Amino acid sequence: MVHNRSSDGYNTSQRRLILGFRTPEGREVRTEMVAHVPYAVGDIVPVRYLPECPERVVPAGASFGIDLASGLKGVVLVGVIYAGLSLTVLALGASGG
C-alpha cells in the first residue's frame, strides 16, 4: 500500500497491484498499477493486454474508461433530451401554423 500526504495535510493511501507474467512468446512482463480490487500476494489474476504492448496489462475483470451501464445511461439521457426537443419543435410548429 502506498501512503501519500496531500497538499491539505490529509493522508491518503492506494492499494498497488504488481503483476508479473510471461507472454505466449516467452517475454517476461512486470508492471505496477492501482488495484481497485483487493488481491493477496500469490493470487492468480487473469489478465488482458494488447499483444504489441503487454506492459499496459489490466486484470481481466477491469473496465476501460466507462462501463456498459454508464454508457447505456448516457444513451438513454441523450434519447430523452432529443425526444423532448422534438416534441417541443412539433408543438411550436403546430401552434404557429
Buried (B, 14 or more C-beta within 10 A) or exposed (E): EEEEEEEEEEEEEEEEBEBEBEEEEEEEBEBEBEBEEEBEEEEEBEBEBEEEEBEEBBBEEBEEEEEEEEEEEEEEEEEEEEEEEEEEEEEEEEEEE
